[in-house]
Amino acid sequence: SAPPTTQTTDTPPPSWQPLANHGEAGKYCCLCGAWFNNPLMAQQHYEGKKHKRNAARARLLEQLAGSLDANEST
């Protein structure tokens, strides 16, 4: 059987945590490569078209990779 895949989500992490070495301004969406100065900017990004498109693309790539892995193991 295929290993469980991690789900890419369209919503931000539940807590607003600063990244190490960046202080309060160090908020980052690794999916889109976007930095945020405050929680409102982050919320607007995560609800926006660019992030949703990138999240959908990441999910599709995960599905394709999973199907390729399944085909190679048979």
N, C-alpha and C positions, 0 to 999 in steps of 0.2 A: 504494500500500500504506500501511497505517497505521503511524505511528511507533511504535517500541518503547515499551512502558509500563514504568514502574518498579514493582517488586514491593514491596508492603508486607509486612513480615515480622512474625512473632509473637515473634521472639527479639530480645533486646537487641543493641546494637552489640557487636562482639567485645572491645573494650577499654573500660575504665572510665575515661573521660576527664572531668575537670571542665570545666564550661562557663566561659567567660570571665566575670569579675566576680562569680563565685559561689563560688570556691574548691572545696574538697572536698565541700561540702554542695550544690553546684549541679548535681545530676543531675536530668534532666527527660525525661519522655516527652511529646513534642509531640503525639502521636496522642491521648493521653488527658488531657493537661494535668496530669500528676502529677509531683510532686517527690519525690526520694528522698534519704535521709540516708546510706545506705550500700549497698554492692552487694547485700546480702541482701534489702533492701527492694525494690530494682530487680528482682531475680530473681523474687521473689514476685509483683510486679506483672505482669511480662511473662508469667508462667505462669498468671495469674489470668483469671477470667471476663470482667472489664471490658475488659482489654486485648485479649483474643481477640475479643470482640464488636466492639470498635472497629476492630480490624484487618480483620475480615471485612467490616464496613461500608465501610471505605475501599477495599478491593479491589472490592467491588460497585460503588461509585461510579465507580472508575476504569474498570471494564468498561462501565458505562452511558455514561460520557463518551466512551469510545472508539467505542462503537457509534453514538452520536449524531454524532460527528465523521465517521465513515465514511458515514453516511446523508446528511449535508449536502454532502459532497464529490462525491456521485454525481449 
